[in-house]
Amino acid sequence: MKTDHWLLLLLAALWGGSFLFMRVAVPSLGPFPLIELRLALAALVLLPILCWQGGLALWRAHWWQIAVSGVFLSALPFCLIAWATLTLPAGVASVLNATTPLMTALWAMPLAGERLTAQRSGGLLLGLAGVTVLMLGRGAGFDAGTLLPVLAMLAATACYGWSGHMTKRWLHGVPPLVITAGMLSSGSLLLLPLAWWQWPAGEIAANVWGAVLALALASTAFAYLIFYRLIARLGATRASGVTYLVPVFGVLWGALLLGEAINAGMLLGAALILAGVVLLGWQPGKPRP
C-alpha cells in the first residue's frame, strides 16, 4: 500500500476519533469550554507554521472572511456536535457527520445556482432515508429528547455545507493553511467569553484532559496537516475520499473503546447515507478515484 493510502487511513482514524474524544470530554467540560480548548490548542500548533511560511499577510488581507469561516466552519458546528455527543454515541455522531456532502449539495442550489436534478434528488432522498433508519435502528423515537441531538448534528453539517461554498467564493486561491490557522484562531477568540462563562467549577479528571489534548492536537492540528499533504499529492477530489472512511472509524472506536452497540439498523442507515453521498458525486463516464 502506498504512503498516501496509509495517510488517508490515518486521517480517517484521527477524524473518526474526534467523536470518541468529544464523547469522553464533553460531560465534564461542557460544549463551549471543550471546543474553546480544541480551537485554541490547535491554533497554537498551526500559527507558528503559518508564520514560518509567511502567511500572516494573507490572513490580514482576508481577516473578516476568515473570521466568518471561523464561526461556521469550526466554532458553531463543533459546539453543536459536542452538545449532540452528550447523548448520541460517538459512532452515530460520526455517521451523521457524513451528511456534509448532502448539505453541500442542498446549499449549491441557492448559492451556486445548481438545479435539483433527478440524480441529486435521489442522493438527498437516500441520505434522508439513512438518517431516519439510523434513528429507528437505535430504538429512538421522534420525541424532543432524541430528535434534538440529531437535528444539532444536521445543523452542524449544514454549517459545513454553507461555509464550504462561501469559503470557495471569498477565499479562492488562499492557501488552506492560512484559512485553517486563521479560522481556528478567530473561532477561539469569538468563543472565549462563552467558554469562560460556562467553565466547570469542579476538578477535571486526567482522562478528560487526555481526550482534550488528543482532540486538539491529533484530531485537529495534526489531522489538518495530513489533509493538506494529501491535497498536494492526490488533489482535492481524491483527498476528499476520506469522507467515506471517517464513519467507519467513528463506529469502530465507539465500539472498541466505549462499548457502543452496533446493530443492523445503524449499519443500514450508514450505508444509505454513504450511498447518497456517492450518488451525489457520481459523474457518468468518469472513473471513480
C-alpha positions as CSV (number, residue, x, y, z in Angstrom):
1,M,0.0,0.0,0.0
2,K,1.3,3.4,-0.9
3,T,2.3,6.0,1.7
4,D,-0.6,8.3,0.6
5,H,-3.1,5.5,1.2
6,W,-1.7,5.0,4.7
7,L,-2.0,8.7,5.3
8,L,-5.6,8.6,4.1
9,L,-6.4,5.8,6.6
10,L,-4.6,7.7,9.4
11,L,-6.6,10.9,8.7
12,A,-9.9,8.9,8.7
13,A,-8.8,7.3,12.0
14,L,-8.0,10.7,13.6
15,W,-11.2,12.4,12.4
16,G,-13.2,9.4,13.4
17,G,-11.6,9.5,16.8
18,S,-12.7,13.1,17.3
19,F,-16.2,11.9,18.1
20,L,-14.8,9.5,20.7
21,F,-12.7,12.2,22.3
22,M,-15.7,14.6,22.5
23,R,-17.9,11.9,23.9
24,V,-15.4,11.4,26.7
25,A,-14.6,15.0,27.5
26,V,-17.9,16.9,26.9
27,P,-19.8,15.6,30.0
28,S,-17.1,17.1,32.3
29,L,-16.3,20.3,30.4
30,G,-19.5,21.2,28.6
31,P,-19.6,22.1,24.8
32,F,-18.3,25.7,25.0
33,P,-15.1,25.1,27.1
34,L,-14.3,21.9,25.3
35,I,-14.4,23.5,21.8
36,E,-12.6,26.5,23.1
37,L,-9.7,24.3,24.2
38,R,-9.9,22.4,20.9
39,L,-9.7,25.5,18.8
40,A,-7.1,27.4,20.9
41,L,-4.7,24.5,21.3
42,A,-4.9,23.5,17.6
43,A,-4.3,27.2,16.7
44,L,-1.2,27.3,18.9
45,V,0.2,24.4,16.9
46,L,-0.6,25.8,13.4
47,L,0.2,29.5,13.9
48,P,4.0,29.1,14.2
49,I,3.9,27.0,11.0
50,L,1.8,29.8,9.3
51,C,4.4,32.4,10.5
52,W,7.3,30.3,9.2
53,Q,5.6,30.1,5.8
54,G,4.9,33.8,5.7
55,G,1.1,33.5,5.7
56,L,0.3,36.3,8.1
57,A,0.0,38.9,5.4
58,L,-2.7,36.9,3.6
59,W,-4.6,36.4,6.9
60,R,-4.6,40.1,7.5
61,A,-5.8,40.7,3.9
62,H,-8.8,38.4,4.3
63,W,-9.4,38.6,8.1
64,W,-13.1,39.2,8.1
65,Q,-13.9,36.4,5.6
66,I,-11.7,34.1,7.6
67,A,-13.4,35.2,10.9
68,V,-16.8,34.3,9.4
69,S,-15.4,31.0,8.3
70,G,-14.1,30.5,11.8
71,V,-17.7,30.7,13.1
72,F,-19.4,28.4,10.5
73,L,-16.5,26.0,9.8
74,S,-15.3,25.5,13.3
75,A,-16.8,27.2,16.4
76,L,-20.5,26.8,15.7
77,P,-20.6,23.3,14.2
78,F,-18.0,22.0,16.7
79,C,-20.2,23.2,19.6
80,L,-23.3,21.7,18.0
81,I,-21.5,18.3,17.6
82,A,-20.1,18.5,21.1
83,W,-23.6,19.1,22.5
84,A,-25.0,16.3,20.4
85,T,-22.4,13.8,21.8
86,L,-23.7,14.4,25.3
87,T,-26.4,11.9,24.3
88,L,-25.5,10.5,20.9
89,P,-23.0,7.6,20.7
90,A,-19.7,8.5,19.0
91,G,-20.4,6.1,16.2
92,V,-23.8,7.6,15.4
93,A,-22.5,11.1,15.5
94,S,-19.7,10.2,13.1
95,V,-22.2,8.7,10.7
96,L,-24.5,11.8,10.8
97,N,-21.4,13.9,10.2
98,A,-21.1,12.1,6.8
99,T,-24.2,14.1,5.6
100,T,-21.9,17.1,5.0
101,P,-21.8,16.4,1.2
102,L,-25.6,16.2,1.2
103,M,-25.9,19.6,2.9
104,T,-23.3,21.0,0.5
105,A,-25.4,19.8,-2.4
106,L,-28.5,21.5,-0.9
107,W,-26.7,24.8,-0.5
108,A,-25.4,24.6,-4.1
109,M,-28.9,25.3,-5.3
110,P,-29.4,28.8,-3.8
111,L,-25.7,29.7,-3.6
112,A,-24.3,28.3,-6.8
113,G,-27.4,28.2,-9.0
114,E,-27.3,24.4,-9.5
115,R,-30.5,22.6,-10.5
116,L,-32.3,19.9,-8.5
117,T,-31.6,17.0,-10.9
118,A,-33.0,13.5,-10.6
119,Q,-29.6,12.3,-9.5
120,R,-29.3,15.0,-6.9
121,S,-32.8,14.3,-5.6
122,G,-32.0,10.6,-5.4
123,G,-28.9,11.2,-3.4
124,L,-30.7,13.6,-1.0
125,L,-33.5,11.1,-0.5
126,L,-31.1,8.3,0.2
127,G,-29.4,10.4,2.8
128,L,-32.7,11.4,4.4
129,A,-33.7,7.7,4.5
130,G,-30.4,6.8,6.1
131,V,-30.8,9.4,8.9
132,T,-34.4,8.0,9.6
133,V,-33.2,4.4,9.6
134,L,-30.3,5.3,11.8
135,M,-32.6,6.8,14.4
136,L,-35.0,3.9,14.3
137,G,-32.1,1.4,14.4
138,R,-31.1,2.9,17.7
139,G,-34.6,2.3,19.1
140,A,-35.1,6.0,19.3
141,G,-38.4,7.7,18.6
142,F,-39.0,11.2,17.4
143,D,-39.6,13.0,20.7
144,A,-37.6,16.1,21.5
145,G,-35.0,14.3,23.7
146,T,-33.9,12.0,20.9
147,L,-34.6,14.2,17.9
148,L,-32.8,17.4,19.0
149,P,-29.3,15.9,19.1
150,V,-29.8,14.5,15.6
151,L,-31.0,17.9,14.4
152,A,-27.9,19.5,16.1
153,M,-25.7,17.2,14.1
154,L,-27.6,18.1,10.9
155,A,-27.3,21.8,11.7
156,A,-23.6,21.3,12.1
157,T,-23.2,19.7,8.7
158,A,-25.5,22.4,7.2
159,C,-22.9,24.9,8.6
160,Y,-20.1,23.0,6.9
161,G,-22.1,22.9,3.6
162,W,-22.8,26.7,3.6
163,S,-19.3,27.7,4.6
164,G,-17.8,25.4,2.0
165,H,-19.5,27.4,-0.7
166,M,-18.7,30.8,0.9
167,T,-15.1,29.9,1.5
168,K,-14.7,29.0,-2.1
169,R,-16.3,32.3,-3.1
170,W,-14.5,34.5,-0.7
171,L,-11.1,32.8,-0.3
172,H,-10.4,31.3,-3.7
173,G,-6.6,31.0,-4.1
174,V,-5.8,31.5,-0.4
175,P,-3.7,28.6,0.9
176,P,-5.5,26.1,3.1
177,L,-3.1,26.6,6.0
178,V,-3.9,30.3,6.1
179,I,-7.6,29.6,6.1
180,T,-7.4,26.9,8.8
181,A,-5.0,28.6,11.2
182,G,-6.9,31.9,10.9
183,M,-10.2,30.1,11.2
184,L,-9.2,28.2,14.4
185,S,-7.7,31.4,15.9
186,S,-10.7,33.5,15.1
187,G,-13.2,30.9,16.3
188,S,-11.3,30.5,19.6
189,L,-11.4,34.3,20.2
190,L,-15.1,34.5,19.5
191,L,-15.9,31.6,21.7
192,L,-13.7,32.6,24.6
193,P,-16.4,34.6,26.5
194,L,-18.9,31.7,26.4
195,A,-16.2,29.2,27.4
196,W,-15.3,31.5,30.4
197,W,-18.9,31.8,31.4
198,Q,-19.5,28.0,31.2
199,W,-16.2,26.8,32.6
200,P,-16.8,23.9,35.1
201,A,-16.2,24.6,38.8
202,G,-15.2,21.1,39.8
203,E,-11.9,19.2,39.3
204,I,-11.3,17.8,35.8
205,A,-10.1,14.2,35.6
206,A,-6.9,13.2,33.9
207,N,-8.6,11.1,31.2
208,V,-10.7,14.2,30.2
209,W,-7.5,16.3,29.8
210,G,-6.1,13.4,27.7
211,A,-9.2,13.4,25.5
212,V,-8.9,17.2,25.1
213,L,-5.3,17.0,24.0
214,A,-6.0,14.2,21.6
215,L,-8.9,16.1,20.1
216,A,-7.0,19.4,19.7
217,L,-3.5,18.1,18.7
218,A,-4.2,14.8,16.9
219,S,-7.7,15.1,15.5
220,T,-7.5,18.8,14.6
221,A,-4.0,20.3,14.2
222,F,-2.1,17.1,13.0
223,A,-5.1,15.9,11.0
224,Y,-5.3,19.2,9.1
225,L,-1.6,19.0,8.2
226,I,-2.1,15.4,6.9
227,F,-5.1,16.7,4.9
228,Y,-3.0,19.4,3.3
229,R,-0.3,16.9,2.3
230,L,-2.9,14.6,0.7
231,I,-4.4,17.5,-1.2
232,A,-1.0,18.5,-2.5
233,R,-0.1,14.9,-3.5
234,L,-3.5,13.5,-4.6
235,G,-5.6,16.6,-5.4
236,A,-8.7,17.8,-3.5
237,T,-11.2,15.3,-5.1
238,R,-9.2,12.2,-4.2
239,A,-8.3,13.5,-0.7
240,S,-12.0,14.1,0.0
241,G,-12.4,10.4,-0.2
242,V,-11.7,10.4,3.5
243,T,-15.4,11.3,3.9
244,Y,-16.3,7.7,3.3
245,L,-13.8,6.3,5.8
246,V,-14.5,8.6,8.8
247,P,-17.8,7.0,9.8
248,V,-16.1,3.5,9.7
249,F,-13.5,4.6,12.2
250,G,-16.0,6.6,14.3
251,V,-18.2,3.4,14.7
252,L,-15.1,1.2,15.3
253,W,-13.6,3.4,18.0
254,G,-17.0,3.8,19.7
255,A,-17.5,0.0,19.8
256,L,-13.9,-0.9,20.8
257,L,-13.2,1.8,23.4
258,L,-16.6,2.8,24.7
259,G,-18.5,-0.4,24.3
260,E,-21.1,1.2,22.0
261,A,-23.5,-1.2,20.3
262,I,-23.6,-1.8,16.6
263,N,-26.8,-3.1,15.1
264,A,-28.2,-3.8,11.7
265,G,-30.3,-0.6,11.7
266,M,-27.2,1.5,12.4
267,L,-25.2,-0.2,9.6
268,L,-28.1,0.1,7.1
269,G,-28.5,3.8,8.0
270,A,-24.8,4.4,7.5
271,A,-24.9,2.6,4.1
272,L,-27.8,4.6,2.9
273,I,-26.2,7.9,3.9
274,L,-22.9,7.0,2.2
275,A,-24.8,5.7,-0.9
276,G,-26.5,9.1,-1.1
277,V,-23.1,10.8,-0.9
278,V,-21.7,8.5,-3.7
279,L,-24.7,9.2,-5.9
280,L,-24.3,12.9,-5.5
281,G,-20.6,12.8,-6.5
282,W,-21.0,10.3,-9.3
283,Q,-20.4,11.6,-12.8
284,P,-21.3,9.2,-15.7
285,G,-18.3,8.5,-17.9
286,K,-15.7,9.5,-15.3
287,P,-13.9,6.7,-13.3
288,R,-14.2,6.9,-9.5
289,P,-10.8,7.6,-7.8
